Amino acid sequence: MVDEVGLLEALLAIPSPSGQEEAVAAYLVHQMQARGFQAGRDEAGNAVGTIGPFDAPREILLLGHMDTVPGHIPLREVGGRLYGRGAVDAKGPLAAFVLAAARVAPRLRDVRLTVVGAVEEESHGRGARHLAASRPAPECAIIGEPSAWEGVTLGYKGLLVFDYKRRQPGAHSAGEMTGPAERAVALWNSLMAYAAVRNGGRSGHFDTLDPYLGDFRTVGDGLYSGVDMRVTLRLPPGLHPNEVQEQVHSWCNGDEVHFYPSDPPFQADKNTPLVRAMLKAIRAHGGRPRFKLKTGTSDMNIVGPAWRCPIVAYGPGDSSLDHTPDEHIHLAEFRRAVDVLADALEALQ
């Protein structure tokens, strides 16, 4: 069994882009078992470990994810900073979950702790969707995402991604037929106008509808011409993905559009025993706790609406380093986050 920092280093040393989590899952299961967890893989491939009294009537679930975005960052420690893909998003928080749960397990009485390393959070959340559909709601849940050790995240914007595709017979540019690229631009302009109206009077990115044009390509072979466009929308609270899908369909005029699995926006209640335990633990270690609302998404968007239990996201790391070539975590912050989590979990028993 490796030490605390060794666990994080070993997790970072195993590449695990979304869909390729087999090796890191096997290692995580082995390390949880070595620390006293009853651990294995579920039907979706998630690594699941439970520790504490297994017949306890109460469960606290700590949900992290094992996968990362692509891109190799050489594993190295420089001046107390550990570099590697996933150091912040989100193997650092996941390792902290395992270590904190193992630390407090001998003192648990009527609560068991379940740590999950989910698959494919960075793609379409397959691991979390399986949990939401197959597991009953725990008493409370903590999502493993970087908040910095003094931060507690209460909400995430929603996400909707779609592909627009149009193919039609080629025509002379002097003709009257509207070309596929023009139709795609008209759809984009309708979406931007809709967002402008929806956002009127709102300030702050958490409360606005934000479209992003991820890809735009024209194609043609002399006989047919076409366009492929991918659009990502970040959805504010109060705007469900289904509402936006209906609008997009109305603008497409029957053209081909494919929607990917969506995530509704979600914001948790801050007046819960879980939040109070987290704030108290942060203060106990000299921190000044602060609440955060994120413009991205996490597995909270999936399990939060399904479980409707007290929930927060927490973990060491600077989220501005997510997905960047400079991704790293301060080891002092990592250790402090383990301490905070352990104190909070013990206070919740």
Solvent accessible surface area in square Angstrom, and as a share of the most:
residue,aa,sasa,rsa
1,M,156,0.69
2,V,56,0.32
3,D,102,0.53
4,E,59,0.26
5,V,21,0.12
6,G,14,0.14
7,L,0,0.00
8,L,0,0.00
9,E,56,0.25
10,A,25,0.19
11,L,1,0.00
12,L,15,0.07
13,A,59,0.46
14,I,35,0.18
15,P,103,0.65
16,S,2,0.01
17,P,31,0.19
18,S,35,0.22
19,G,50,0.48
20,Q,118,0.52
21,E,9,0.04
22,E,121,0.54
23,A,59,0.46
24,V,1,0.01
25,A,0,0.00
26,A,61,0.47
27,Y,47,0.18
28,L,0,0.00
29,V,18,0.10
30,H,108,0.48
31,Q,7,0.03
32,M,0,0.00
33,Q,92,0.41
34,A,50,0.38
35,R,33,0.12
36,G,49,0.47
37,F,10,0.04
38,Q,125,0.56
39,A,19,0.15
40,G,29,0.28
41,R,94,0.34
42,D,35,0.18
43,E,151,0.68
44,A,10,0.08
45,G,13,0.12
46,N,0,0.00
47,A,0,0.00
48,V,23,0.13
49,G,0,0.00
50,T,21,0.12
51,I,10,0.05
52,G,17,0.16
53,P,39,0.24
54,F,107,0.45
55,D,131,0.68
56,A,7,0.06
57,P,114,0.72
58,R,55,0.20
59,E,16,0.07
60,I,0,0.00
61,L,1,0.00
62,L,0,0.00
63,L,0,0.00
64,G,1,0.01
65,H,2,0.01
66,M,1,0.00
67,D,0,0.00
68,T,4,0.02
69,V,28,0.16
70,P,106,0.67
71,G,45,0.43
72,H,155,0.69
73,I,13,0.07
74,P,78,0.49
75,L,71,0.35
76,R,101,0.37
77,E,97,0.44
78,V,69,0.40
79,G,74,0.71
80,G,33,0.32
81,R,76,0.28
82,L,3,0.01
83,Y,19,0.07
84,G,1,0.01
85,R,32,0.12
86,G,0,0.00
87,A,0,0.00
88,V,0,0.00
89,D,11,0.06
90,A,0,0.00
91,K,3,0.01
92,G,0,0.00
93,P,0,0.00
94,L,1,0.01
95,A,0,0.00
96,A,0,0.00
97,F,0,0.00
98,V,0,0.00
99,L,11,0.05
100,A,0,0.00
101,A,0,0.00
102,A,23,0.18
103,R,92,0.34
104,V,1,0.00
105,A,14,0.11
106,P,111,0.70
107,R,112,0.41
108,L,15,0.07
109,R,170,0.62
110,D,58,0.30
111,V,0,0.00
112,R,62,0.23
113,L,0,0.00
114,T,0,0.00
115,V,0,0.00
116,V,0,0.00
117,G,0,0.00
118,A,0,0.00
119,V,3,0.02
120,E,35,0.16
121,E,27,0.12
122,E,42,0.19
123,S,49,0.32
124,H,81,0.36
125,G,3,0.03
126,R,114,0.42
127,G,0,0.00
128,A,0,0.00
129,R,74,0.27
130,H,47,0.21
131,L,1,0.00
132,A,26,0.20
133,A,93,0.72
134,S,65,0.42
135,R,66,0.24
136,P,110,0.69
137,A,54,0.42
138,P,9,0.05
139,E,73,0.33
140,C,5,0.03
141,A,0,0.00
142,I,0,0.00
143,I,3,0.01
144,G,0,0.00
145,E,15,0.07
146,P,2,0.01
147,S,2,0.01
148,A,22,0.17
149,W,29,0.10
150,E,39,0.17
151,G,0,0.00
152,V,0,0.00
153,T,1,0.00
154,L,8,0.04
155,G,0,0.00
156,Y,8,0.03
157,K,0,0.00
158,G,0,0.00
159,L,31,0.15
160,L,0,0.00
161,V,24,0.14
162,F,0,0.00
163,D,33,0.17
164,Y,4,0.01
165,K,78,0.33
166,R,59,0.22
167,R,101,0.37
168,Q,9,0.04
169,P,79,0.50
170,G,37,0.36
171,A,67,0.52
172,H,143,0.64
173,S,116,0.75
174,A,88,0.68
175,G,43,0.42
176,E,179,0.80
177,M,114,0.51
178,T,67,0.39
179,G,19,0.18
180,P,12,0.08
181,A,34,0.26
182,E,105,0.47
183,R,60,0.22
184,A,0,0.00
185,V,69,0.40
186,A,57,0.44
187,L,5,0.02
188,W,48,0.17
189,N,85,0.43
190,S,37,0.24
191,L,1,0.00
192,M,82,0.37
193,A,56,0.43
194,Y,38,0.15
195,A,4,0.03
196,A,67,0.52
197,V,127,0.73
198,R,45,0.16
199,N,31,0.16
200,G,53,0.51
201,G,92,0.89
202,R,112,0.41
203,S,97,0.62
204,G,50,0.48
205,H,130,0.58
206,F,20,0.08
207,D,63,0.33
208,T,14,0.08
209,L,1,0.00
210,D,40,0.21
211,P,28,0.17
212,Y,141,0.53
213,L,65,0.32
214,G,41,0.40
215,D,55,0.28
216,F,73,0.30
217,R,127,0.46
218,T,88,0.51
219,V,56,0.32
220,G,60,0.58
221,D,106,0.55
222,G,78,0.75
223,L,132,0.66
224,Y,122,0.46
225,S,33,0.21
226,G,2,0.02
227,V,0,0.00
228,D,24,0.12
229,M,5,0.02
230,R,101,0.37
231,V,0,0.00
232,T,23,0.14
233,L,0,0.00
234,R,76,0.28
235,L,0,0.00
236,P,1,0.01
237,P,47,0.30
238,G,76,0.73
239,L,2,0.01
240,H,91,0.40
241,P,1,0.00
242,N,86,0.44
243,E,80,0.36
244,V,0,0.00
245,Q,41,0.18
246,E,123,0.55
247,Q,64,0.29
248,V,0,0.00
249,H,97,0.43
250,S,75,0.48
251,W,62,0.22
252,C,4,0.02
253,N,118,0.60
254,G,79,0.76
255,D,15,0.08
256,E,105,0.47
257,V,26,0.15
258,H,98,0.44
259,F,36,0.15
260,Y,45,0.17
261,P,73,0.46
262,S,30,0.19
263,D,14,0.07
264,P,35,0.22
265,P,22,0.14
266,F,18,0.07
267,Q,94,0.42
268,A,12,0.09
269,D,91,0.47
270,K,118,0.50
271,N,113,0.58
272,T,12,0.07
273,P,80,0.51
274,L,2,0.01
275,V,1,0.01
276,R,126,0.46
277,A,10,0.07
278,M,0,0.00
279,L,26,0.13
280,K,143,0.61
281,A,4,0.03
282,I,0,0.00
283,R,142,0.52
284,A,76,0.59
285,H,60,0.27
286,G,69,0.66
287,G,7,0.07
288,R,205,0.75
289,P,31,0.20
290,R,108,0.40
291,F,81,0.34
292,K,48,0.20
293,L,78,0.39
294,K,33,0.14
295,T,65,0.38
296,G,27,0.26
297,T,36,0.21
298,S,5,0.03
299,D,4,0.02
300,M,0,0.00
301,N,0,0.00
302,I,20,0.10
303,V,0,0.00
304,G,1,0.01
305,P,40,0.25
306,A,56,0.43
307,W,14,0.05
308,R,177,0.65
309,C,17,0.10
310,P,45,0.28
311,I,2,0.01
312,V,0,0.00
313,A,0,0.00
314,Y,0,0.00
315,G,0,0.00
316,P,0,0.00
317,G,2,0.02
318,D,74,0.38
319,S,40,0.26
320,S,83,0.54
321,L,29,0.14
322,D,41,0.21
323,H,94,0.42
324,T,38,0.22
325,P,118,0.74
326,D,69,0.36
327,E,1,0.01
328,H,21,0.09
329,I,1,0.01
330,H,88,0.39
331,L,8,0.04
332,A,75,0.58
333,E,30,0.14
334,F,0,0.00
335,R,112,0.41
336,R,108,0.39
337,A,0,0.00
338,V,0,0.00
339,D,41,0.21
340,V,0,0.00
341,L,0,0.00
342,A,3,0.02
343,D,61,0.32
344,A,0,0.00
345,L,0,0.00
346,E,57,0.25
347,A,64,0.50
348,L,19,0.10
349,Q,38,0.17
